[in-house]
Amino acid sequence: MINTVDILNRGMECLTEGLGVVEAEQFISVIIRERFDYTRWQREYFDGLAPGEFHDKAIKYAKDHPYNGDAERL
């Protein structure tokens, strides 16, 4: 099982790779300041999708991001 420090480190790596250091820090500060509820945000997003739209997006994502077989077995 992955410990909390490892998850935080991996999350920060993802944020800094995708956003850069400054924008990653801005993102974190907004999450803290706004008491961001990720689950509610996702619920609102998915509730707004038309029937079948999630499936179509998932298929497109899978085609655009093929599995490379480099997953780590836990």
N, CA, C and O atoms as a Tripos MOL2 file, in Angstrom:
@<TRIPOS>MOLECULE
protein
  296   295    74     0     0
PROTEIN
NO_CHARGES

@<TRIPOS>ATOM
      1 N           0.8310   -1.1750    0.0000 N.3       1 MET1
      2 CA          0.0000    0.0000    0.0000 C.3       1 MET1
      3 C           0.8830    1.2490    0.0000 C.2       1 MET1
      4 O           1.8930    1.3000    0.7030 O.2       1 MET1
      5 N           0.5050    2.2380   -0.7790 N.am      2 ILE2
      6 CA          1.2640    3.4770   -0.8860 C.3       2 ILE2
      7 C           0.9340    4.3650    0.3080 C.2       2 ILE2
      8 O          -0.2290    4.5050    0.6890 O.2       2 ILE2
      9 N           1.9720    4.9650    0.8940 N.am      3 ASN3
     10 CA          1.7110    5.8210    2.0540 C.3       3 ASN3
     11 C           1.3680    7.2420    1.6030 C.2       3 ASN3
     12 O           1.5250    7.5960    0.4350 O.2       3 ASN3
     13 N           0.9020    8.0350    2.5440 N.am      4 THR4
     14 CA          0.4220    9.3830    2.2610 C.3       4 THR4
     15 C           1.5100   10.2690    1.6580 C.2       4 THR4
     16 O           1.2370   11.0290    0.7280 O.2       4 THR4
     17 N           2.7120   10.1860    2.1620 N.am      5 VAL5
     18 CA          3.8100   11.0140    1.6510 C.3       5 VAL5
     19 C           4.0780   10.6960    0.1890 C.2       5 VAL5
     20 O           4.2870   11.6080   -0.6110 O.2       5 VAL5
     21 N           4.0740    9.4160   -0.1730 N.am      6 ASP6
     22 CA          4.2940    9.0310   -1.5650 C.3       6 ASP6
     23 C           3.1880    9.5630   -2.4710 C.2       6 ASP6
     24 O           3.4590   10.0340   -3.5760 O.2       6 ASP6
     25 N           1.9600    9.4890   -2.0090 N.am      7 ILE7
     26 CA          0.8350    9.9990   -2.8090 C.3       7 ILE7
     27 C           0.9610   11.5060   -2.9920 C.2       7 ILE7
     28 O           0.7610   12.0200   -4.0930 O.2       7 ILE7
     29 N           1.2940   12.2170   -1.9130 N.am      8 LEU8
     30 CA          1.4700   13.6700   -2.0080 C.3       8 LEU8
     31 C           2.6050   14.0220   -2.9660 C.2       8 LEU8
     32 O           2.4770   14.9420   -3.7730 O.2       8 LEU8
     33 N           3.7030   13.2970   -2.8770 N.am      9 ASN9
     34 CA          4.8290   13.5550   -3.7790 C.3       9 ASN9
     35 C           4.4480   13.3150   -5.2350 C.2       9 ASN9
     36 O           4.7730   14.1200   -6.1070 O.2       9 ASN9
     37 N           3.7590   12.2090   -5.4940 N.am     10 ARG10
     38 CA          3.3400   11.9160   -6.8680 C.3      10 ARG10
     39 C           2.3450   12.9500   -7.3760 C.2      10 ARG10
     40 O           2.3990   13.3510   -8.5390 O.2      10 ARG10
     41 N           1.4300   13.3830   -6.5000 N.am     11 GLY11
     42 CA          0.4690   14.4060   -6.8830 C.3      11 GLY11
     43 C           1.1480   15.7220   -7.2240 C.2      11 GLY11
     44 O           0.7950   16.3690   -8.2110 O.2      11 GLY11
     45 N           2.1260   16.1240   -6.4060 N.am     12 MET12
     46 CA          2.8540   17.3650   -6.6810 C.3      12 MET12
     47 C           3.6500   17.2580   -7.9770 C.2      12 MET12
     48 O           3.7510   18.2260   -8.7310 O.2      12 MET12
     49 N           4.2120   16.0900   -8.2320 N.am     13 GLU13
     50 CA          4.9300   15.8930   -9.5030 C.3      13 GLU13
     51 C           3.9810   16.0780  -10.6820 C.2      13 GLU13
     52 O           4.3310   16.7300  -11.6660 O.2      13 GLU13
     53 N           2.7950   15.5140  -10.5870 N.am     14 CYS14
     54 CA          1.8000   15.6680  -11.6630 C.3      14 CYS14
     55 C           1.4200   17.1320  -11.8480 C.2      14 CYS14
     56 O           1.3660   17.6340  -12.9710 O.2      14 CYS14
     57 N           1.1600   17.8060  -10.7430 N.am     15 LEU15
     58 CA          0.7750   19.2110  -10.8280 C.3      15 LEU15
     59 C           1.8890   20.0670  -11.4170 C.2      15 LEU15
     60 O           1.6400   20.8840  -12.3030 O.2      15 LEU15
     61 N           3.1080   19.8870  -10.9370 N.am     16 THR16
     62 CA          4.1970   20.7320  -11.4300 C.3      16 THR16
     63 C           4.5610   20.4080  -12.8740 C.2      16 THR16
     64 O           4.9490   21.3020  -13.6260 O.2      16 THR16
     65 N           4.4420   19.1460  -13.2700 N.am     17 GLU17
     66 CA          4.6960   18.7940  -14.6740 C.3      17 GLU17
     67 C           3.6370   19.3840  -15.5900 C.2      17 GLU17
     68 O           3.9450   19.8490  -16.6880 O.2      17 GLU17
     69 N           2.3900   19.3650  -15.1390 N.am     18 GLY18
     70 CA          1.2950   19.8410  -15.9750 C.3      18 GLY18
     71 C           1.0940   21.3460  -15.9320 C.2      18 GLY18
     72 O           0.7170   21.9550  -16.9330 O.2      18 GLY18
     73 N           1.3470   21.9490  -14.7690 N.am     19 LEU19
     74 CA          1.0540   23.3700  -14.5940 C.3      19 LEU19
     75 C           2.2920   24.2400  -14.4130 C.2      19 LEU19
     76 O           2.2390   25.4470  -14.6530 O.2      19 LEU19
     77 N           3.3870   23.6530  -13.9980 N.am     20 GLY20
     78 CA          4.5430   24.4330  -13.5890 C.3      20 GLY20
     79 C           4.4250   24.7240  -12.1000 C.2      20 GLY20
     80 O           3.3550   24.5750  -11.5100 O.2      20 GLY20
     81 N           5.5280   25.1400  -11.5030 N.am     21 VAL21
     82 CA          5.5700   25.3250  -10.0550 C.3      21 VAL21
     83 C           4.6030   26.4170   -9.5920 C.2      21 VAL21
     84 O           3.8520   26.2090   -8.6380 O.2      21 VAL21
     85 N           4.6110   27.5610  -10.2480 N.am     22 VAL22
     86 CA          3.7920   28.6930   -9.8020 C.3      22 VAL22
     87 C           2.3110   28.3620   -9.9140 C.2      22 VAL22
     88 O           1.5630   28.5800   -8.9610 O.2      22 VAL22
     89 N           1.8700   27.8400  -11.0520 N.am     23 GLU23
     90 CA          0.4580   27.5250  -11.2120 C.3      23 GLU23
     91 C           0.0350   26.3620  -10.3210 C.2      23 GLU23
     92 O          -1.1120   26.3240   -9.8750 O.2      23 GLU23
     93 N           0.9200   25.4220  -10.0540 N.am     24 ALA24
     94 CA          0.5930   24.3350   -9.1250 C.3      24 ALA24
     95 C           0.3270   24.9060   -7.7350 C.2      24 ALA24
     96 O          -0.6210   24.4920   -7.0690 O.2      24 ALA24
     97 N           1.1480   25.8450   -7.2960 N.am     25 GLU25
     98 CA          0.9320   26.4870   -6.0000 C.3      25 GLU25
     99 C          -0.3710   27.2820   -5.9910 C.2      25 GLU25
    100 O          -1.0980   27.2750   -4.9970 O.2      25 GLU25
    101 N          -0.6670   27.9680   -7.0960 N.am     26 GLN26
    102 CA         -1.9280   28.7000   -7.1850 C.3      26 GLN26
    103 C          -3.1110   27.7500   -7.1030 C.2      26 GLN26
    104 O          -4.0960   28.0400   -6.4240 O.2      26 GLN26
    105 N          -3.0220   26.6190   -7.7880 N.am     27 PHE27
    106 CA         -4.0770   25.6100   -7.7560 C.3      27 PHE27
    107 C          -4.3290   25.1320   -6.3320 C.2      27 PHE27
    108 O          -5.4750   25.0570   -5.8880 O.2      27 PHE27
    109 N          -3.2620   24.8110   -5.6270 N.am     28 ILE28
    110 CA         -3.3940   24.3250   -4.2550 C.3      28 ILE28
    111 C          -4.0130   25.3910   -3.3620 C.2      28 ILE28
    112 O          -4.8690   25.0820   -2.5320 O.2      28 ILE28
    113 N          -3.5920   26.6400   -3.5210 N.am     29 SER29
    114 CA         -4.1430   27.6970   -2.6720 C.3      29 SER29
    115 C          -5.6330   27.9000   -2.9350 C.2      29 SER29
    116 O          -6.3860   28.1830   -2.0030 O.2      29 SER29
    117 N          -6.0670   27.7620   -4.1800 N.am     30 VAL30
    118 CA         -7.5070   27.8800   -4.4880 C.3      30 VAL30
    119 C          -8.2730   26.7240   -3.8490 C.2      30 VAL30
    120 O          -9.3450   26.9280   -3.2790 O.2      30 VAL30
    121 N          -7.7330   25.5240   -3.9410 N.am     31 ILE31
    122 CA         -8.3820   24.3520   -3.3530 C.3      31 ILE31
    123 C          -8.5770   24.5600   -1.8500 C.2      31 ILE31
    124 O          -9.6400   24.2600   -1.3070 O.2      31 ILE31
    125 N          -7.5610   25.0670   -1.1960 N.am     32 ILE32
    126 CA         -7.6420   25.2930    0.2520 C.3      32 ILE32
    127 C          -8.5960   26.4410    0.5730 C.2      32 ILE32
    128 O          -9.4550   26.3150    1.4460 O.2      32 ILE32
    129 N          -8.4430   27.5500   -0.1310 N.am     33 ARG33
    130 CA         -9.2320   28.7540    0.1700 C.3      33 ARG33
    131 C         -10.7190   28.5300   -0.0730 C.2      33 ARG33
    132 O         -11.5500   28.9740    0.7190 O.2      33 ARG33
    133 N         -11.0590   27.8500   -1.1540 N.am     34 GLU34
    134 CA        -12.4600   27.6640   -1.5250 C.3      34 GLU34
    135 C         -13.0900   26.4410   -0.8700 C.2      34 GLU34
    136 O         -14.2610   26.1450   -1.1070 O.2      34 GLU34
    137 N         -12.3220   25.7270   -0.0480 N.am     35 ARG35
    138 CA        -12.8210   24.4940    0.5760 C.3      35 ARG35
    139 C         -13.4450   23.6090   -0.5040 C.2      35 ARG35
    140 O         -14.5830   23.1540   -0.3960 O.2      35 ARG35
    141 N         -12.6610   23.3920   -1.5280 N.am     36 PHE36
    142 CA        -13.0720   22.6920   -2.7380 C.3      36 PHE36
    143 C         -13.5270   21.2790   -2.4270 C.2      36 PHE36
    144 O         -12.8360   20.5420   -1.7240 O.2      36 PHE36
    145 N         -14.6770   20.8990   -2.9420 N.am     37 ASP37
    146 CA        -15.2160   19.5530   -2.7770 C.3      37 ASP37
    147 C         -15.1540   18.8530   -4.1290 C.2      37 ASP37
    148 O         -16.0280   19.0420   -4.9750 O.2      37 ASP37
    149 N         -14.1180   18.0450   -4.3270 N.am     38 TYR38
    150 CA        -13.8900   17.3810   -5.6070 C.3      38 TYR38
    151 C         -15.0620   16.4750   -5.9790 C.2      38 TYR38
    152 O         -15.4680   16.4280   -7.1400 O.2      38 TYR38
    153 N         -15.5960   15.7680   -5.0120 N.am     39 THR39
    154 CA        -16.7030   14.8500   -5.2850 C.3      39 THR39
    155 C         -17.9310   15.6020   -5.7880 C.2      39 THR39
    156 O         -18.5570   15.1830   -6.7610 O.2      39 THR39
    157 N         -18.2790   16.7080   -5.1330 N.am     40 ARG40
    158 CA        -19.4210   17.5010   -5.5770 C.3      40 ARG40
    159 C         -19.1730   18.0920   -6.9620 C.2      40 ARG40
    160 O         -20.0750   18.1170   -7.8000 O.2      40 ARG40
    161 N         -17.9510   18.5650   -7.2010 N.am     41 TRP41
    162 CA        -17.5870   19.1340   -8.4970 C.3      41 TRP41
    163 C         -17.7530   18.0900   -9.6040 C.2      41 TRP41
    164 O         -18.3190   18.3870  -10.6560 O.2      41 TRP41
    165 N         -17.2700   16.8840   -9.3730 N.am     42 GLN42
    166 CA        -17.4020   15.8170  -10.3560 C.3      42 GLN42
    167 C         -18.8630   15.4290  -10.5540 C.2      42 GLN42
    168 O         -19.2920   15.1650  -11.6770 O.2      42 GLN42
    169 N         -19.6150   15.3930   -9.4770 N.am     43 ARG43
    170 CA        -21.0380   15.0610   -9.5680 C.3      43 ARG43
    171 C         -21.7650   16.0590  -10.4560 C.2      43 ARG43
    172 O         -22.5710   15.6750  -11.3040 O.2      43 ARG43
    173 N         -21.4770   17.3400  -10.2580 N.am     44 GLU44
    174 CA        -22.0960   18.3820  -11.0820 C.3      44 GLU44
    175 C         -21.6890   18.2170  -12.5460 C.2      44 GLU44
    176 O         -22.5110   18.3920  -13.4450 O.2      44 GLU44
    177 N         -20.4310   17.8840  -12.7800 N.am     45 TYR45
    178 CA        -19.9490   17.6840  -14.1510 C.3      45 TYR45
    179 C         -20.6650   16.5050  -14.8030 C.2      45 TYR45
    180 O         -21.1860   16.6230  -15.9120 O.2      45 TYR45
    181 N         -20.6860   15.3800  -14.1180 N.am     46 PHE46
    182 CA        -21.2800   14.1760  -14.7130 C.3      46 PHE46
    183 C         -22.7920   14.2960  -14.8480 C.2      46 PHE46
    184 O         -23.3690   13.7590  -15.7940 O.2      46 PHE46
    185 N         -23.4400   14.9870  -13.9230 N.am     47 ASP47
    186 CA        -24.8850   15.1960  -14.0440 C.3      47 ASP47
    187 C         -25.2220   16.0230  -15.2800 C.2      47 ASP47
    188 O         -26.3190   15.9050  -15.8270 O.2      47 ASP47
    189 N         -24.2880   16.8570  -15.7220 N.am     48 GLY48
    190 CA        -24.5260   17.7080  -16.8850 C.3      48 GLY48
    191 C         -24.2900   17.0200  -18.2180 C.2      48 GLY48
    192 O         -24.5870   17.5940  -19.2660 O.2      48 GLY48
    193 N         -23.7680   15.8150  -18.2000 N.am     49 LEU49
    194 CA        -23.5080   15.0880  -19.4460 C.3      49 LEU49
    195 C         -24.7880   14.4660  -19.9920 C.2      49 LEU49
    196 O         -25.6380   13.9880  -19.2400 O.2      49 LEU49
    197 N         -24.9030   14.4830  -21.2940 N.am     50 ALA50
    198 CA        -26.0360   13.8290  -21.9490 C.3      50 ALA50
    199 C         -25.8630   12.3120  -21.8500 C.2      50 ALA50
    200 O         -24.7370   11.8310  -21.7230 O.2      50 ALA50
    201 N         -26.9600   11.5540  -21.9070 N.am     51 PRO51
    202 CA        -26.8490   10.0960  -21.8770 C.3      51 PRO51
    203 C         -25.9010    9.5970  -22.9770 C.2      51 PRO51
    204 O         -26.0160    9.9870  -24.1380 O.2      51 PRO51
    205 N         -24.9880    8.7480  -22.5920 N.am     52 GLY52
    206 CA        -24.0300    8.1850  -23.5390 C.3      52 GLY52
    207 C         -22.7910    9.0460  -23.7520 C.2      52 GLY52
    208 O         -21.8040    8.5690  -24.3110 O.2      52 GLY52
    209 N         -22.8220   10.2980  -23.3210 N.am     53 GLU53
    210 CA        -21.6830   11.1970  -23.5420 C.3      53 GLU53
    211 C         -20.4450   10.7450  -22.7670 C.2      53 GLU53
    212 O         -19.3290   10.8060  -23.2830 O.2      53 GLU53
    213 N         -20.6460   10.2880  -21.5210 N.am     54 PHE54
    214 CA        -19.5140    9.8020  -20.7390 C.3      54 PHE54
    215 C         -18.8500    8.6230  -21.4460 C.2      54 PHE54
    216 O         -17.6250    8.5590  -21.5430 O.2      54 PHE54
    217 N         -19.6560    7.7050  -21.9320 N.am     55 HIS55
    218 CA        -19.1320    6.5390  -22.6420 C.3      55 HIS55
    219 C         -18.3150    6.9760  -23.8560 C.2      55 HIS55
    220 O         -17.2110    6.4780  -24.0740 O.2      55 HIS55
    221 N         -18.8480    7.8950  -24.6360 N.am     56 ASP56
    222 CA        -18.1440    8.3810  -25.8220 C.3      56 ASP56
    223 C         -16.8140    9.0360  -25.4520 C.2      56 ASP56
    224 O         -15.8050    8.8320  -26.1270 O.2      56 ASP56
    225 N         -16.8220    9.8230  -24.3750 N.am     57 LYS57
    226 CA        -15.5910   10.4830  -23.9340 C.3      57 LYS57
    227 C         -14.5820    9.4580  -23.4160 C.2      57 LYS57
    228 O         -13.3810    9.5920  -23.6510 O.2      57 LYS57
    229 N         -15.0680    8.4430  -22.7170 N.am     58 ALA58
    230 CA        -14.1700    7.4050  -22.2030 C.3      58 ALA58
    231 C         -13.5200    6.6350  -23.3420 C.2      58 ALA58
    232 O         -12.3250    6.3460  -23.2900 O.2      58 ALA58
    233 N         -14.2850    6.3030  -24.3610 N.am     59 ILE59
    234 CA        -13.7390    5.5960  -25.5250 C.3      59 ILE59
    235 C         -12.6940    6.4580  -26.2290 C.2      59 ILE59
    236 O         -11.6280    5.9630  -26.5950 O.2      59 ILE59
    237 N         -12.9920    7.7490  -26.4230 N.am     60 LYS60
    238 CA        -12.0510    8.6560  -27.0720 C.3      60 LYS60
    239 C         -10.7750    8.7760  -26.2500 C.2      60 LYS60
    240 O          -9.6740    8.7520  -26.8000 O.2      60 LYS60
    241 N         -10.9220    8.9050  -24.9230 N.am     61 TYR61
    242 CA         -9.7500    9.0200  -24.0600 C.3      61 TYR61
    243 C          -8.8840    7.7550  -24.1670 C.2      61 TYR61
    244 O          -7.6610    7.8420  -24.2700 O.2      61 TYR61
    245 N          -9.5180    6.6040  -24.1430 N.am     62 ALA62
    246 CA         -8.7740    5.3470  -24.2330 C.3      62 ALA62
    247 C          -8.0230    5.2390  -25.5580 C.2      62 ALA62
    248 O          -6.9020    4.7330  -25.5970 O.2      62 ALA62
    249 N          -8.6280    5.7040  -26.6240 N.am     63 LYS63
    250 CA         -7.9590    5.6740  -27.9280 C.3      63 LYS63
    251 C          -6.8040    6.6700  -27.9920 C.2      63 LYS63
    252 O          -5.7580    6.3860  -28.5750 O.2      63 LYS63
    253 N          -7.0080    7.8470  -27.3830 N.am     64 ASP64
    254 CA         -5.9760    8.8880  -27.3920 C.3      64 ASP64
    255 C          -4.8430    8.6200  -26.4070 C.2      64 ASP64
    256 O          -3.7530    9.1730  -26.5490 O.2      64 ASP64
    257 N          -5.0970    7.7730  -25.4080 N.am     65 HIS65
    258 CA         -4.1120    7.4750  -24.3620 C.3      65 HIS65
    259 C          -4.0050    5.9520  -24.1880 C.2      65 HIS65
    260 O          -4.4540    5.4170  -23.1740 O.2      65 HIS65
    261 N          -3.4220    5.2600  -25.1550 N.am     66 PRO66
    262 CA         -3.3550    3.7990  -25.0620 C.3      66 PRO66
    263 C          -2.4850    3.3390  -23.8860 C.2      66 PRO66
    264 O          -1.5000    3.9830  -23.5270 O.2      66 PRO66
    265 N          -2.8720    2.2320  -23.3130 N.am     67 TYR67
    266 CA         -2.1090    1.6390  -22.2010 C.3      67 TYR67
    267 C          -0.7890    1.1280  -22.7290 C.2      67 TYR67
    268 O          -0.7510    0.3930  -23.7150 O.2      67 TYR67
    269 N           0.3050    1.5180  -22.0710 N.am     68 ASN68
    270 CA          1.6480    1.1410  -22.5220 C.3      68 ASN68
    271 C           2.2130   -0.0620  -21.7970 C.2      68 ASN68
    272 O           3.3190   -0.5060  -22.1040 O.2      68 ASN68
    273 N           1.4790   -0.5930  -20.8470 N.am     69 GLY69
    274 CA          1.9450   -1.7870  -20.1460 C.3      69 GLY69
    275 C           3.0140   -1.5250  -19.1130 C.2      69 GLY69
    276 O           3.7340   -2.4500  -18.7340 O.2      69 GLY69
    277 N           3.1460   -0.2820  -18.6360 N.am     70 ASP70
    278 CA          4.1870    0.0120  -17.6670 C.3      70 ASP70
    279 C           3.6260    0.2780  -16.2600 C.2      70 ASP70
    280 O           4.2540    0.9680  -15.4550 O.2      70 ASP70
    281 N           2.4650   -0.2640  -15.9810 N.am     71 ALA71
    282 CA          1.8520   -0.0690  -14.6670 C.3      71 ALA71
    283 C           2.6320   -0.8480  -13.6090 C.2      71 ALA71
    284 O           3.2470   -1.8740  -13.8990 O.2      71 ALA71
    285 N           2.5920   -0.3460  -12.3960 N.am     72 GLU72
    286 CA          3.2440   -1.0030  -11.2860 C.3      72 GLU72
    287 C           2.2160   -1.8250  -10.5240 C.2      72 GLU72
    288 O           1.1820   -1.3090  -10.1000 O.2      72 GLU72
    289 N           2.5080   -3.0900  -10.3570 N.am     73 ARG73
    290 CA          1.5870   -3.9600   -9.6190 C.3      73 ARG73
    291 C           1.7920   -3.7530   -8.1350 C.2      73 ARG73
    292 O           2.9170   -3.8380   -7.6420 O.2      73 ARG73
    293 N           0.7210   -3.4830   -7.4230 N.am     74 LEU74
    294 CA          0.8290   -3.2200   -5.9870 C.3      74 LEU74
    295 C           0.4600   -4.4310   -5.1840 C.2      74 LEU74
    296 O           0.4950   -4.3890   -3.9540 O.2      74 LEU74
@<TRIPOS>BOND
     1     1     2 1
     2     2     3 1
     3     3     4 2
     4     3     5 am
     5     5     6 1
     6     6     7 1
     7     7     8 2
     8     7     9 am
     9     9    10 1
    10    10    11 1
    11    11    12 2
    12    11    13 am
    13    13    14 1
    14    14    15 1
    15    15    16 2
    16    15    17 am
    17    17    18 1
    18    18    19 1
    19    19    20 2
    20    19    21 am
    21    21    22 1
    22    22    23 1
    23    23    24 2
    24    23    25 am
    25    25    26 1
    26    26    27 1
    27    27    28 2
    28    27    29 am
    29    29    30 1
    30    30    31 1
    31    31    32 2
    32    31    33 am
    33    33    34 1
    34    34    35 1
    35    35    36 2
    36    35    37 am
    37    37    38 1
    38    38    39 1
    39    39    40 2
    40    39    41 am
    41    41    42 1
    42    42    43 1
    43    43    44 2
    44    43    45 am
    45    45    46 1
    46    46    47 1
    47    47    48 2
    48    47    49 am
    49    49    50 1
    50    50    51 1
    51    51    52 2
    52    51    53 am
    53    53    54 1
    54    54    55 1
    55    55    56 2
    56    55    57 am
    57    57    58 1
    58    58    59 1
    59    59    60 2
    60    59    61 am
    61    61    62 1
    62    62    63 1
    63    63    64 2
    64    63    65 am
    65    65    66 1
    66    66    67 1
    67    67    68 2
    68    67    69 am
    69    69    70 1
    70    70    71 1
    71    71    72 2
    72    71    73 am
    73    73    74 1
    74    74    75 1
    75    75    76 2
    76    75    77 am
    77    77    78 1
    78    78    79 1
    79    79    80 2
    80    79    81 am
    81    81    82 1
    82    82    83 1
    83    83    84 2
    84    83    85 am
    85    85    86 1
    86    86    87 1
    87    87    88 2
    88    87    89 am
    89    89    90 1
    90    90    91 1
    91    91    92 2
    92    91    93 am
    93    93    94 1
    94    94    95 1
    95    95    96 2
    96    95    97 am
    97    97    98 1
    98    98    99 1
    99    99   100 2
   100    99   101 am
   101   101   102 1
   102   102   103 1
   103   103   104 2
   104   103   105 am
   105   105   106 1
   106   106   107 1
   107   107   108 2
   108   107   109 am
   109   109   110 1
   110   110   111 1
   111   111   112 2
   112   111   113 am
   113   113   114 1
   114   114   115 1
   115   115   116 2
   116   115   117 am
   117   117   118 1
   118   118   119 1
   119   119   120 2
   120   119   121 am
   121   121   122 1
   122   122   123 1
   123   123   124 2
   124   123   125 am
   125   125   126 1
   126   126   127 1
   127   127   128 2
   128   127   129 am
   129   129   130 1
   130   130   131 1
   131   131   132 2
   132   131   133 am
   133   133   134 1
   134   134   135 1
   135   135   136 2
   136   135   137 am
   137   137   138 1
   138   138   139 1
   139   139   140 2
   140   139   141 am
   141   141   142 1
   142   142   143 1
   143   143   144 2
   144   143   145 am
   145   145   146 1
   146   146   147 1
   147   147   148 2
   148   147   149 am
   149   149   150 1
   150   150   151 1
   151   151   152 2
   152   151   153 am
   153   153   154 1
   154   154   155 1
   155   155   156 2
   156   155   157 am
   157   157   158 1
   158   158   159 1
   159   159   160 2
   160   159   161 am
   161   161   162 1
   162   162   163 1
   163   163   164 2
   164   163   165 am
   165   165   166 1
   166   166   167 1
   167   167   168 2
   168   167   169 am
   169   169   170 1
   170   170   171 1
   171   171   172 2
   172   171   173 am
   173   173   174 1
   174   174   175 1
   175   175   176 2
   176   175   177 am
   177   177   178 1
   178   178   179 1
   179   179   180 2
   180   179   181 am
   181   181   182 1
   182   182   183 1
   183   183   184 2
   184   183   185 am
   185   185   186 1
   186   186   187 1
   187   187   188 2
   188   187   189 am
   189   189   190 1
   190   190   191 1
   191   191   192 2
   192   191   193 am
   193   193   194 1
   194   194   195 1
   195   195   196 2
   196   195   197 am
   197   197   198 1
   198   198   199 1
   199   199   200 2
   200   199   201 am
   201   201   202 1
   202   202   203 1
   203   203   204 2
   204   203   205 am
   205   205   206 1
   206   206   207 1
   207   207   208 2
   208   207   209 am
   209   209   210 1
   210   210   211 1
   211   211   212 2
   212   211   213 am
   213   213   214 1
   214   214   215 1
   215   215   216 2
   216   215   217 am
   217   217   218 1
   218   218   219 1
   219   219   220 2
   220   219   221 am
   221   221   222 1
   222   222   223 1
   223   223   224 2
   224   223   225 am
   225   225   226 1
   226   226   227 1
   227   227   228 2
   228   227   229 am
   229   229   230 1
   230   230   231 1
   231   231   232 2
   232   231   233 am
   233   233   234 1
   234   234   235 1
   235   235   236 2
   236   235   237 am
   237   237   238 1
   238   238   239 1
   239   239   240 2
   240   239   241 am
   241   241   242 1
   242   242   243 1
   243   243   244 2
   244   243   245 am
   245   245   246 1
   246   246   247 1
   247   247   248 2
   248   247   249 am
   249   249   250 1
   250   250   251 1
   251   251   252 2
   252   251   253 am
   253   253   254 1
   254   254   255 1
   255   255   256 2
   256   255   257 am
   257   257   258 1
   258   258   259 1
   259   259   260 2
   260   259   261 am
   261   261   262 1
   262   262   263 1
   263   263   264 2
   264   263   265 am
   265   265   266 1
   266   266   267 1
   267   267   268 2
   268   267   269 am
   269   269   270 1
   270   270   271 1
   271   271   272 2
   272   271   273 am
   273   273   274 1
   274   274   275 1
   275   275   276 2
   276   275   277 am
   277   277   278 1
   278   278   279 1
   279   279   280 2
   280   279   281 am
   281   281   282 1
   282   282   283 1
   283   283   284 2
   284   283   285 am
   285   285   286 1
   286   286   287 1
   287   287   288 2
   288   287   289 am
   289   289   290 1
   290   290   291 1
   291   291   292 2
   292   291   293 am
   293   293   294 1
   294   294   295 1
   295   295   296 2
@<TRIPOS>SUBSTRUCTURE
     1 MET1         2 RESIDUE 1 A MET
     2 ILE2         6 RESIDUE 1 A ILE
     3 ASN3        10 RESIDUE 1 A ASN
     4 THR4        14 RESIDUE 1 A THR
     5 VAL5        18 RESIDUE 1 A VAL
     6 ASP6        22 RESIDUE 1 A ASP
     7 ILE7        26 RESIDUE 1 A ILE
     8 LEU8        30 RESIDUE 1 A LEU
     9 ASN9        34 RESIDUE 1 A ASN
    10 ARG10       38 RESIDUE 1 A ARG
    11 GLY11       42 RESIDUE 1 A GLY
    12 MET12       46 RESIDUE 1 A MET
    13 GLU13       50 RESIDUE 1 A GLU
    14 CYS14       54 RESIDUE 1 A CYS
    15 LEU15       58 RESIDUE 1 A LEU
    16 THR16       62 RESIDUE 1 A THR
    17 GLU17       66 RESIDUE 1 A GLU
    18 GLY18       70 RESIDUE 1 A GLY
    19 LEU19       74 RESIDUE 1 A LEU
    20 GLY20       78 RESIDUE 1 A GLY
    21 VAL21       82 RESIDUE 1 A VAL
    22 VAL22       86 RESIDUE 1 A VAL
    23 GLU23       90 RESIDUE 1 A GLU
    24 ALA24       94 RESIDUE 1 A ALA
    25 GLU25       98 RESIDUE 1 A GLU
    26 GLN26      102 RESIDUE 1 A GLN
    27 PHE27      106 RESIDUE 1 A PHE
    28 ILE28      110 RESIDUE 1 A ILE
    29 SER29      114 RESIDUE 1 A SER
    30 VAL30      118 RESIDUE 1 A VAL
    31 ILE31      122 RESIDUE 1 A ILE
    32 ILE32      126 RESIDUE 1 A ILE
    33 ARG33      130 RESIDUE 1 A ARG
    34 GLU34      134 RESIDUE 1 A GLU
    35 ARG35      138 RESIDUE 1 A ARG
    36 PHE36      142 RESIDUE 1 A PHE
    37 ASP37      146 RESIDUE 1 A ASP
    38 TYR38      150 RESIDUE 1 A TYR
    39 THR39      154 RESIDUE 1 A THR
    40 ARG40      158 RESIDUE 1 A ARG
    41 TRP41      162 RESIDUE 1 A TRP
    42 GLN42      166 RESIDUE 1 A GLN
    43 ARG43      170 RESIDUE 1 A ARG
    44 GLU44      174 RESIDUE 1 A GLU
    45 TYR45      178 RESIDUE 1 A TYR
    46 PHE46      182 RESIDUE 1 A PHE
    47 ASP47      186 RESIDUE 1 A ASP
    48 GLY48      190 RESIDUE 1 A GLY
    49 LEU49      194 RESIDUE 1 A LEU
    50 ALA50      198 RESIDUE 1 A ALA
    51 PRO51      202 RESIDUE 1 A PRO
    52 GLY52      206 RESIDUE 1 A GLY
    53 GLU53      210 RESIDUE 1 A GLU
    54 PHE54      214 RESIDUE 1 A PHE
    55 HIS55      218 RESIDUE 1 A HIS
    56 ASP56      222 RESIDUE 1 A ASP
    57 LYS57      226 RESIDUE 1 A LYS
    58 ALA58      230 RESIDUE 1 A ALA
    59 ILE59      234 RESIDUE 1 A ILE
    60 LYS60      238 RESIDUE 1 A LYS
    61 TYR61      242 RESIDUE 1 A TYR
    62 ALA62      246 RESIDUE 1 A ALA
    63 LYS63      250 RESIDUE 1 A LYS
    64 ASP64      254 RESIDUE 1 A ASP
    65 HIS65      258 RESIDUE 1 A HIS
    66 PRO66      262 RESIDUE 1 A PRO
    67 TYR67      266 RESIDUE 1 A TYR
    68 ASN68      270 RESIDUE 1 A ASN
    69 GLY69      274 RESIDUE 1 A GLY
    70 ASP70      278 RESIDUE 1 A ASP
    71 ALA71      282 RESIDUE 1 A ALA
    72 GLU72      286 RESIDUE 1 A GLU
    73 ARG73      290 RESIDUE 1 A ARG
    74 LEU74      294 RESIDUE 1 A LEU
